[in-house]
């Protein structure tokens, strides 16, 4: 354990970004190797839950005619349609019963990559007395990137869980570039080994 190990404490929260079936191998919009983030995320979840710290899970919760879908002139195939198996959290993700669930992009005309966009997440975190966020999930170069950037804009301190993120890599290097961007804006990259 490093001498500068980080101990999650009061004022901290974990945000698990979009760990939904459609973003996992076999899903409608799969992140390559996306399932490998589940084990480290479960480790973080267990640590936060044991310390009675908030665990937040964001999810795409799209209507069937969502603006991001090809048929509506969007960028993506239909995915994470509200109430479907594809929109469900991964079976092996061990979310506690009291996890805070944040649904985003749940109206036809609005898209949202960030868990803060069009939601009351920032307000809810402040009401819980949260100052530091530990953020991991899918995908590094889209929803994780945008959630982290918005968290920083909202003046939260951010730890990026680099062993618990996976990139779409529409262009080679997108994931690495996203990590660098988050770091440049003030997010601190850590892994489970950095926790005390």
N, C-alpha and C positions, 0 to 999 in steps of 0.2 A: 504494500500500500504506500502510495506516495505521501511525502510529508505535507504536501499541500492538498491532501484529499478533501473532497467536498462532502459535507454532511447535510442531507436534506433536513430542513427544520421548519418551524412555524413561519408562515409567510411564503412558503414554496408550494408550487403545484406542478403536476405532470400533465402534459398535453399529448395524447396519442392521436395522430392525424390520420384519418381515413383508412383504418385497417379493415377494409371491406372486401368481401369476396370478389367483386368485379375487378379489383386491383391486384388480385393474387393470381398465381399461375392457374390457367384454365378459365379465368374470368374474362369479361367482355373487353376490358381495358387493362390487361395484366402488365404489371411492372416486372421486368425480368428478375427472377430470384426474389421477388417481393416477400415471399414467405419466410425468408431467413431473418427478417427483422422481428418476428414474433417472439422468439425465445428471449432476446435481450429486452424487448418491451415488457414481457412478463416479469422479468427480473426487476425492472424499474417499478412496475405496478406493485409488485409485492413489497418492495422497500417503502414506497409512498403509503400504501394502504396500512402497512404495519405501524408506520409512524403517525397514522391518522391525519395524513395530508391529502388534499384534494387530487382526485384523478379525473381528468376531463377527456372525453373522446369525441372528436369531431367526425362528421360523416356528410358525404354528398347525399342528398335526399331529394332527387329530381322527380318532377312530374314527367309523364310519358312524352310530352311535347316540349321538352326543355330546349332552350335556345342554343345550348352547346352541342346538340346532336346534329349529325350530318343532314338529316331530313329537314331541319330548321335552318340549314346554312351554317351550322357550327363546325367545330374542329374535330369532334370525337364521335365514335360510335355510341349508340344508346348504352348507358351504364348507370348503376346505382339508382334504379327507379324505385321510388319510395315503396316500401312494403314487400319488395321482391327478395329472393334469396341472394341475388347479386349485391343488394344494398346492405345486407346483414353483415355484422362484424364477423371476422374470422372465428370459426368454432373454437380454435385453440388459443384465442386471445382471452386471457383471464381477467376480464374487467370485473371489478367489485360491484356488488349490487347497488352501492350508493354512488357509482360513477356519474359525473355530470355529462349528459349527452347533448351535444350541440349540433343541430341540423342546419345545413347551409345550402344555398342555391335551390331552394324548395318552391320557387315560383317560376312559371314558364319563361318569363322575360329577363330574369336576372341570373347571371352566373357568378360564382364566387370560388376562388381558389383558397382564400384565407378563411380560417375559422372565425375571424373577427368581422368579416365583411357581411353586413346585413344581419348581424346577430347581436345579442346583448352580452357576449362573452367578456369583453373588457370590464363592463359594469359588474357582472357577476363575480369576476375574479377580485375586483376591488372590494366588493361587499364581503368577500371571504378573507380580506386582509392579505391578499397575495401580492408579493413584490417580485419574486423570482420564478421564472418558468423553465421547466426542463421539457424540451420538445423533440419528439421523434415520430416516425411513421412514414407514410407514402404520399406523394412521391417527392423526393428531394428537390427536384427542379421545377415543381409546380406548387402543390398545396403546402408542403413543408416550408419551402422558400417564402411563399406569400404570408403564411401564418407567422413565421419568425419575423419577417420585415414589419408586419403590422404590430406585433408584440413590442418590438423595439420602438416603433413610432408612438405606441401607447405608453412608453417609458417603463416597461418591464425590463428587468435584467433577464437575459436569455442564455441558457445552456443548450447547445445543439448536441443531441445524442447521436454521435457519428457512427456508432455500432448498431444503431436501430433506425436507419434510414435507407431508402433505395430509390434509384432514379429511373425515370422513363428513358432518358437518353435518346430523344428524338434526333438529336445531333450528338455525335460522339463528343464526350467531354462536358455535356450539359450539367451532369451531377456535380462534377468537380468545380465547375464554374459557379454553380449555385452555392456550394459550400464556401467558396472564396468570397462571394458577394455577402453572404450572411456574416462571415467573419469580419470583413472589412467594415460592416455596419455596427459591429460590436457584439455579435453572438460569440460565445465561448465554446469551442468544440470539446466535448468530453466523451468518455466511454464508461461502461460500468466499472472498470478498473480504477477510475478516478474517484469513485464514491468510497467514503470511509465506512 
